Amino acid sequence: MAEPRQDEQAPPPLRVGVRELRGNLTGFLRQARQGASFLVTSHDQVLAEIRPPSKAERPRRRPGALRGKIRMAPDFDTLPPEVLAAMEGEDE
């Protein structure tokens, strides 16, 4: 879903009751991921707001951030002879 331009107003949040939210939480979270906002209500009182995170709140991935920090053992892809023999159906 496209981000609204600054001169466009986002639609007002939809009101959803606690029971309805509990019954379809996954669906509401999926809609929030796509840009929808919801006011969670109980007895006509707003308890919480569910909305997509702002760009500033989203963690940024940094490609290469772990470069040089992960090491593999030199024998990582070497099987011990007895394991290799068992896998090939050979007797030791």
LUMMIVO-177829 format. One record per atom (N, C-alpha, C): atom name; x, y, z; residue in three letters. Coordinates in pm, whole numbers, plus 50000, padded with zeros to 5 digits. Each point is the difference from the previous one (the first is absolute). Example, Ala and Ser with C-alpha at 12.3 -4.5 7.8 and 13.67 -1.06 7.14 Angstrom:
<recs>
atomo=N; xx=51319; yy=49431; zz=50780; residuo=Ala
atomo=CA; xx=49911; yy=50119; zz=50000; residuo=Ala
atomo=C; xx=50090; yy=50120; zz=50000; residuo=Ala
atomo=N; xx=49965; yy=50105; zz=49928; residuo=Ser
atomo=CA; xx=50082; yy=50119; zz=50006; residuo=Ser
atomo=C; xx=49923; yy=50109; zz=50073; residuo=Ser
</recs>
This chain:
<recs>
atomo=N; xx=50085; yy=49883; zz=50000; residuo=Met
atomo=CA; xx=49915; yy=50117; zz=50000; residuo=Met
atomo=C; xx=50090; yy=50123; zz=50000; residuo=Met
atomo=N; xx=49969; yy=50097; zz=49920; residuo=Ala
atomo=CA; xx=50081; yy=50121; zz=49990; residuo=Ala
atomo=C; xx=49982; yy=50087; zz=50123; residuo=Ala
atomo=N; xx=50108; yy=50065; zz=50039; residuo=Glu
atomo=CA; xx=49995; yy=50093; zz=50112; residuo=Glu
atomo=C; xx=49922; yy=50123; zz=49958; residuo=Glu
atomo=N; xx=49914; yy=50054; zz=50087; residuo=Pro
atomo=CA; xx=49928; yy=50122; zz=49962; residuo=Pro
atomo=C; xx=50096; yy=50117; zz=49986; residuo=Pro
atomo=N; xx=49972; yy=50085; zz=49901; residuo=Arg
atomo=CA; xx=50083; yy=50119; zz=49984; residuo=Arg
atomo=C; xx=49973; yy=50093; zz=50117; residuo=Arg
atomo=N; xx=50090; yy=50093; zz=50023; residuo=Gln
atomo=CA; xx=49986; yy=50090; zz=50114; residuo=Gln
atomo=C; xx=49875; yy=50086; zz=49991; residuo=Gln
atomo=N; xx=49958; yy=50034; zz=49877; residuo=Asp
atomo=CA; xx=49881; yy=50084; zz=49987; residuo=Asp
atomo=C; xx=49871; yy=49917; zz=50007; residuo=Asp
atomo=N; xx=50010; yy=49866; zz=50004; residuo=Glu
atomo=CA; xx=49884; yy=49914; zz=50012; residuo=Glu
atomo=C; xx=49983; yy=49959; zz=50146; residuo=Glu
atomo=N; xx=49877; yy=49996; zz=50045; residuo=Gln
atomo=CA; xx=49971; yy=49956; zz=50136; residuo=Gln
atomo=C; xx=49980; yy=49849; zz=49999; residuo=Gln
atomo=N; xx=50054; yy=49931; zz=50100; residuo=Ala
atomo=CA; xx=49974; yy=49857; zz=50014; residuo=Ala
atomo=C; xx=49857; yy=49984; zz=50048; residuo=Ala
atomo=N; xx=49934; yy=49891; zz=49962; residuo=Pro
atomo=CA; xx=49863; yy=49980; zz=50047; residuo=Pro
atomo=C; xx=49997; yy=49987; zz=50152; residuo=Pro
atomo=N; xx=49889; yy=50039; zz=50063; residuo=Pro
atomo=CA; xx=49994; yy=49988; zz=50146; residuo=Pro
atomo=C; xx=50006; yy=49853; zz=50041; residuo=Pro
atomo=N; xx=50054; yy=49972; zz=50118; residuo=Pro
atomo=CA; xx=50009; yy=49861; zz=50045; residuo=Pro
atomo=C; xx=49862; yy=49938; zz=50016; residuo=Pro
atomo=N; xx=49989; yy=49874; zz=49966; residuo=Leu
atomo=CA; xx=49875; yy=49927; zz=50019; residuo=Leu
atomo=C; xx=49988; yy=49960; zz=50147; residuo=Leu
atomo=N; xx=49878; yy=49997; zz=50051; residuo=Arg
atomo=CA; xx=49976; yy=49958; zz=50138; residuo=Arg
atomo=C; xx=49971; yy=49852; zz=50002; residuo=Arg
atomo=N; xx=50063; yy=49927; zz=50090; residuo=Val
atomo=CA; xx=49980; yy=49856; zz=50010; residuo=Val
atomo=C; xx=49990; yy=49962; zz=50148; residuo=Val
atomo=N; xx=49902; yy=49918; zz=50032; residuo=Gly
atomo=CA; xx=49981; yy=49956; zz=50138; residuo=Gly
atomo=C; xx=50104; yy=49896; zz=50040; residuo=Gly
atomo=N; xx=50019; yy=49985; zz=50129; residuo=Val
atomo=CA; xx=50099; yy=49906; zz=50053; residuo=Val
atomo=C; xx=49968; yy=49858; zz=49953; residuo=Val
atomo=N; xx=49873; yy=49960; zz=50007; residuo=Arg
atomo=CA; xx=49964; yy=49864; zz=49959; residuo=Arg
atomo=C; xx=50030; yy=49977; zz=49852; residuo=Arg
atomo=N; xx=49966; yy=50098; zz=49917; residuo=Glu
atomo=CA; xx=50026; yy=49986; zz=49857; residuo=Glu
atomo=C; xx=50150; yy=49993; zz=49974; residuo=Glu
atomo=N; xx=50078; yy=50083; zz=50071; residuo=Leu
atomo=CA; xx=50145; yy=49998; zz=49985; residuo=Leu
atomo=C; xx=50056; yy=49864; zz=50041; residuo=Leu
atomo=N; xx=49955; yy=49949; zz=50113; residuo=Arg
atomo=CA; xx=50048; yy=49871; zz=50049; residuo=Arg
atomo=C; xx=49967; yy=49889; zz=49902; residuo=Arg
atomo=N; xx=49882; yy=50008; zz=49937; residuo=Gly
atomo=CA; xx=49958; yy=49897; zz=49907; residuo=Gly
atomo=C; xx=50073; yy=50000; zz=49867; residuo=Gly
atomo=N; xx=50060; yy=50114; zz=49964; residuo=Asn
atomo=CA; xx=50067; yy=50008; zz=49870; residuo=Asn
atomo=C; xx=50128; yy=50084; zz=50011; residuo=Asn
atomo=N; xx=50078; yy=49976; zz=50102; residuo=Leu
atomo=CA; xx=50122; yy=50079; zz=50023; residuo=Leu
atomo=C; xx=50094; yy=49995; zz=49881; residuo=Leu
atomo=N; xx=50021; yy=49881; zz=49945; residuo=Thr
atomo=CA; xx=50093; yy=49987; zz=49887; residuo=Thr
atomo=C; xx=49955; yy=50086; zz=49883; residuo=Thr
atomo=N; xx=49871; yy=50001; zz=49971; residuo=Gly
atomo=CA; xx=49950; yy=50081; zz=49889; residuo=Gly
atomo=C; xx=50020; yy=50148; zz=50024; residuo=Gly
atomo=N; xx=49975; yy=50046; zz=50121; residuo=Phe
atomo=CA; xx=50019; yy=50143; zz=50030; residuo=Phe
atomo=C; xx=50148; yy=50039; zz=49994; residuo=Phe
atomo=N; xx=50088; yy=49912; zz=50047; residuo=Leu
atomo=CA; xx=50143; yy=50031; zz=49992; residuo=Leu
atomo=C; xx=50048; yy=50002; zz=49856; residuo=Leu
atomo=N; xx=49945; yy=49911; zz=49918; residuo=Arg
atomo=CA; xx=50035; yy=49999; zz=49858; residuo=Arg
atomo=C; xx=49957; yy=50132; zz=49935; residuo=Arg
atomo=N; xx=49880; yy=50046; zz=50034; residuo=Gln
atomo=CA; xx=49952; yy=50128; zz=49945; residuo=Gln
atomo=C; xx=50086; yy=50117; zz=50049; residuo=Gln
atomo=N; xx=50041; yy=49995; zz=50127; residuo=Ala
atomo=CA; xx=50086; yy=50107; zz=50053; residuo=Ala
atomo=C; xx=50133; yy=50002; zz=49926; residuo=Ala
atomo=N; xx=50054; yy=49882; zz=49968; residuo=Arg
atomo=CA; xx=50125; yy=49993; zz=49925; residuo=Arg
atomo=C; xx=49985; yy=50068; zz=49864; residuo=Arg
atomo=N; xx=49877; yy=49996; zz=49945; residuo=Gln
atomo=CA; xx=49974; yy=50060; zz=49870; residuo=Gln
atomo=C; xx=49959; yy=50147; zz=50010; residuo=Gln
atomo=N; xx=49999; yy=50056; zz=50123; residuo=Gly
atomo=CA; xx=49976; yy=50142; zz=50015; residuo=Gly
atomo=C; xx=49873; yy=50040; zz=50073; residuo=Gly
atomo=N; xx=49914; yy=49905; zz=50037; residuo=Ala
atomo=CA; xx=49875; yy=50033; zz=50069; residuo=Ala
atomo=C; xx=50026; yy=50028; zz=50148; residuo=Ala
atomo=N; xx=49914; yy=50082; zz=50060; residuo=Ser
atomo=CA; xx=50006; yy=50030; zz=50143; residuo=Ser
atomo=C; xx=49868; yy=49963; zz=50064; residuo=Ser
atomo=N; xx=50004; yy=49958; zz=50126; residuo=Phe
atomo=CA; xx=49881; yy=49959; zz=50072; residuo=Phe
atomo=C; xx=50001; yy=50057; zz=50141; residuo=Phe
atomo=N; xx=49881; yy=50038; zz=50047; residuo=Leu
atomo=CA; xx=49982; yy=50037; zz=50139; residuo=Leu
atomo=C; xx=49931; yy=49882; zz=50068; residuo=Leu
atomo=N; xx=50061; yy=49945; zz=50103; residuo=Val
atomo=CA; xx=49942; yy=49887; zz=50072; residuo=Val
atomo=C; xx=49912; yy=50056; zz=50111; residuo=Val
atomo=N; xx=49873; yy=49957; zz=50000; residuo=Thr
atomo=CA; xx=49903; yy=50056; zz=50095; residuo=Thr
atomo=C; xx=49939; yy=49892; zz=50088; residuo=Thr
atomo=N; xx=49955; yy=50045; zz=50117; residuo=Ser
atomo=CA; xx=49922; yy=49916; zz=50091; residuo=Ser
atomo=C; xx=49896; yy=50091; zz=50063; residuo=Ser
atomo=N; xx=49875; yy=49965; zz=49985; residuo=His
atomo=CA; xx=49889; yy=50081; zz=50051; residuo=His
atomo=C; xx=50011; yy=50144; zz=49951; residuo=His
atomo=N; xx=50030; yy=50015; zz=49870; residuo=Asp
atomo=CA; xx=50012; yy=50129; zz=49933; residuo=Asp
atomo=C; xx=50113; yy=50089; zz=50052; residuo=Asp
atomo=N; xx=50093; yy=49944; zz=50075; residuo=Gln
atomo=CA; xx=50118; yy=50076; zz=50044; residuo=Gln
atomo=C; xx=50121; yy=49945; zz=49925; residuo=Gln
atomo=N; xx=50082; yy=50091; zz=49950; residuo=Val
atomo=CA; xx=50120; yy=49960; zz=49927; residuo=Val
atomo=C; xx=50105; yy=49954; zz=50101; residuo=Val
atomo=N; xx=50049; yy=49877; zz=49979; residuo=Leu
atomo=CA; xx=50101; yy=49943; zz=50089; residuo=Leu
atomo=C; xx=50140; yy=50007; zz=49940; residuo=Leu
atomo=N; xx=50008; yy=49984; zz=49868; residuo=Ala
atomo=CA; xx=50132; yy=49994; zz=49935; residuo=Ala
atomo=C; xx=49986; yy=50035; zz=49854; residuo=Ala
atomo=N; xx=50113; yy=50024; zz=49937; residuo=Glu
atomo=CA; xx=50005; yy=50025; zz=49856; residuo=Glu
atomo=C; xx=50099; yy=49903; zz=49939; residuo=Glu
atomo=N; xx=49958; yy=49938; zz=49890; residuo=Ile
atomo=CA; xx=50089; yy=49914; zz=49923; residuo=Ile
atomo=C; xx=50024; yy=50070; zz=49869; residuo=Ile
atomo=N; xx=50126; yy=50021; zz=49966; residuo=Arg
atomo=CA; xx=50034; yy=50071; zz=49877; residuo=Arg
atomo=C; xx=50133; yy=49946; zz=49949; residuo=Arg
atomo=N; xx=50030; yy=50021; zz=49874; residuo=Pro
atomo=CA; xx=50131; yy=49957; zz=49950; residuo=Pro
atomo=C; xx=50109; yy=50086; zz=50062; residuo=Pro
atomo=N; xx=50119; yy=49945; zz=50018; residuo=Pro
atomo=CA; xx=50108; yy=50081; zz=50056; residuo=Pro
atomo=C; xx=50042; yy=50109; zz=49902; residuo=Pro
atomo=N; xx=50045; yy=50111; zz=50056; residuo=Ser
atomo=CA; xx=50049; yy=50107; zz=49913; residuo=Ser
atomo=C; xx=50134; yy=49955; zz=49942; residuo=Ser
atomo=N; xx=50042; yy=50067; zz=49896; residuo=Lys
atomo=CA; xx=50128; yy=49964; zz=49937; residuo=Lys
atomo=C; xx=50114; yy=50006; zz=50101; residuo=Lys
atomo=N; xx=49996; yy=50097; zz=50092; residuo=Ala
atomo=CA; xx=50107; yy=50014; zz=50098; residuo=Ala
atomo=C; xx=50003; yy=49883; zz=50097; residuo=Ala
atomo=N; xx=49885; yy=49935; zz=50024; residuo=Glu
atomo=CA; xx=49993; yy=49890; zz=50096; residuo=Glu
atomo=C; xx=50041; yy=49867; zz=49939; residuo=Glu
atomo=N; xx=50002; yy=49991; zz=49869; residuo=Arg
atomo=CA; xx=50033; yy=49873; zz=49934; residuo=Arg
atomo=C; xx=50151; yy=49978; zz=50005; residuo=Arg
atomo=N; xx=50042; yy=49882; zz=50044; residuo=Pro
atomo=CA; xx=50144; yy=49974; zz=50001; residuo=Pro
atomo=C; xx=50053; yy=49990; zz=49857; residuo=Pro
atomo=N; xx=50114; yy=50056; zz=49978; residuo=Arg
atomo=CA; xx=50060; yy=49995; zz=49867; residuo=Arg
atomo=C; xx=50098; yy=49885; zz=49994; residuo=Arg
atomo=N; xx=49993; yy=49927; zz=49891; residuo=Arg
atomo=CA; xx=50095; yy=49892; zz=49978; residuo=Arg
atomo=C; xx=50128; yy=50063; zz=49947; residuo=Arg
atomo=N; xx=50111; yy=49951; zz=50049; residuo=Arg
atomo=CA; xx=50128; yy=50050; zz=49953; residuo=Arg
atomo=C; xx=50077; yy=49884; zz=49938; residuo=Arg
atomo=N; xx=49997; yy=49988; zz=49868; residuo=Pro
atomo=CA; xx=50074; yy=49892; zz=49936; residuo=Pro
atomo=C; xx=50146; yy=50004; zz=50039; residuo=Pro
atomo=N; xx=50053; yy=49885; zz=50034; residuo=Gly
atomo=CA; xx=50141; yy=49991; zz=50036; residuo=Gly
atomo=C; xx=50031; yy=50036; zz=50144; residuo=Gly
atomo=N; xx=49898; yy=50022; zz=50083; residuo=Ala
atomo=CA; xx=50024; yy=50041; zz=50139; residuo=Ala
atomo=C; xx=50076; yy=49894; zz=50080; residuo=Ala
atomo=N; xx=49985; yy=49873; zz=49963; residuo=Leu
atomo=CA; xx=50069; yy=49892; zz=50073; residuo=Leu
atomo=C; xx=50126; yy=49952; zz=49930; residuo=Leu
atomo=N; xx=50040; yy=50069; zz=49895; residuo=Arg
atomo=CA; xx=50121; yy=49959; zz=49927; residuo=Arg
atomo=C; xx=50120; yy=49996; zz=50095; residuo=Arg
atomo=N; xx=50069; yy=49889; zz=49999; residuo=Gly
atomo=CA; xx=50119; yy=49984; zz=50083; residuo=Gly
atomo=C; xx=49969; yy=49955; zz=50142; residuo=Gly
atomo=N; xx=49873; yy=49988; zz=50037; residuo=Lys
atomo=CA; xx=49964; yy=49961; zz=50136; residuo=Lys
atomo=C; xx=49956; yy=49854; zz=50009; residuo=Lys
atomo=N; xx=49975; yy=49936; zz=49888; residuo=Ile
atomo=CA; xx=49956; yy=49861; zz=50000; residuo=Ile
atomo=C; xx=50112; yy=49914; zz=49943; residuo=Ile
atomo=N; xx=50036; yy=49897; zz=50075; residuo=Arg
atomo=CA; xx=50108; yy=49911; zz=49958; residuo=Arg
atomo=C; xx=49947; yy=49857; zz=49995; residuo=Arg
atomo=N; xx=50049; yy=49924; zz=49905; residuo=Met
atomo=CA; xx=49965; yy=49858; zz=49991; residuo=Met
atomo=C; xx=50125; yy=49919; zz=50029; residuo=Met
atomo=N; xx=49980; yy=49890; zz=50070; residuo=Ala
atomo=CA; xx=50112; yy=49912; zz=50032; residuo=Ala
atomo=C; xx=50059; yy=49945; zz=49870; residuo=Ala
atomo=N; xx=50132; yy=49980; zz=49996; residuo=Pro
atomo=CA; xx=50063; yy=49950; zz=49877; residuo=Pro
atomo=C; xx=49944; yy=49865; zz=49955; residuo=Pro
atomo=N; xx=49954; yy=49919; zz=50095; residuo=Asp
atomo=CA; xx=49948; yy=49868; zz=49964; residuo=Asp
atomo=C; xx=49847; yy=49999; zz=49993; residuo=Asp
atomo=N; xx=49939; yy=50112; zz=49976; residuo=Phe
atomo=CA; xx=49855; yy=50013; zz=50000; residuo=Phe
atomo=C; xx=49931; yy=49897; zz=49909; residuo=Phe
atomo=N; xx=50050; yy=49983; zz=49880; residuo=Asp
atomo=CA; xx=49933; yy=49910; zz=49906; residuo=Asp
atomo=C; xx=50070; yy=49865; zz=49984; residuo=Asp
atomo=N; xx=50081; yy=49960; zz=50099; residuo=Thr
atomo=CA; xx=50070; yy=49872; zz=49997; residuo=Thr
atomo=C; xx=49933; yy=49904; zz=50098; residuo=Thr
atomo=N; xx=49959; yy=49884; zz=49949; residuo=Leu
atomo=CA; xx=49938; yy=49899; zz=50086; residuo=Leu
atomo=C; xx=50107; yy=49909; zz=50058; residuo=Leu
atomo=N; xx=49984; yy=49958; zz=50124; residuo=Pro
atomo=CA; xx=50091; yy=49899; zz=50055; residuo=Pro
atomo=C; xx=49986; yy=49871; zz=49919; residuo=Pro
atomo=N; xx=50108; yy=49924; zz=49983; residuo=Pro
atomo=CA; xx=49996; yy=49879; zz=49916; residuo=Pro
atomo=C; xx=49892; yy=49901; zz=50041; residuo=Pro
atomo=N; xx=49976; yy=49981; zz=50130; residuo=Glu
atomo=CA; xx=49899; yy=49903; zz=50043; residuo=Glu
atomo=C; xx=49858; yy=50046; zz=49963; residuo=Glu
atomo=N; xx=49973; yy=50128; zz=50001; residuo=Val
atomo=CA; xx=49869; yy=50051; zz=49960; residuo=Val
atomo=C; xx=49981; yy=49983; zz=49850; residuo=Val
atomo=N; xx=50105; yy=50033; zz=49922; residuo=Leu
atomo=CA; xx=49994; yy=49985; zz=49855; residuo=Leu
atomo=C; xx=49977; yy=49853; zz=49963; residuo=Leu
atomo=N; xx=50070; yy=49909; zz=50068; residuo=Ala
atomo=CA; xx=49985; yy=49856; zz=49972; residuo=Ala
atomo=C; xx=49858; yy=49955; zz=50033; residuo=Ala
atomo=N; xx=49945; yy=50045; zz=50110; residuo=Ala
atomo=CA; xx=49863; yy=49962; zz=50038; residuo=Ala
atomo=C; xx=49900; yy=50053; zz=49898; residuo=Ala
atomo=N; xx=50021; yy=50118; zz=49948; residuo=Met
atomo=CA; xx=49907; yy=50058; zz=49903; residuo=Met
atomo=C; xx=50008; yy=49924; zz=49867; residuo=Met
atomo=N; xx=50118; yy=49948; zz=49967; residuo=Glu
atomo=CA; xx=50016; yy=49928; zz=49875; residuo=Glu
atomo=C; xx=49969; yy=49852; zz=50015; residuo=Glu
atomo=N; xx=49963; yy=49956; zz=50121; residuo=Gly
atomo=CA; xx=49963; yy=49861; zz=50024; residuo=Gly
atomo=C; xx=50118; yy=49905; zz=50006; residuo=Gly
atomo=N; xx=50114; yy=50052; zz=50029; residuo=Glu
atomo=CA; xx=50122; yy=49916; zz=50009; residuo=Glu
atomo=C; xx=50020; yy=49955; zz=50144; residuo=Glu
atomo=N; xx=50060; yy=49885; zz=50017; residuo=Asp
atomo=CA; xx=50038; yy=49953; zz=50134; residuo=Asp
atomo=C; xx=50137; yy=50057; zz=50033; residuo=Asp
atomo=N; xx=50019; yy=50027; zz=50126; residuo=Glu
atomo=CA; xx=50128; yy=50057; zz=50040; residuo=Glu
atomo=C; xx=50104; yy=49895; zz=50016; residuo=Glu
</recs>
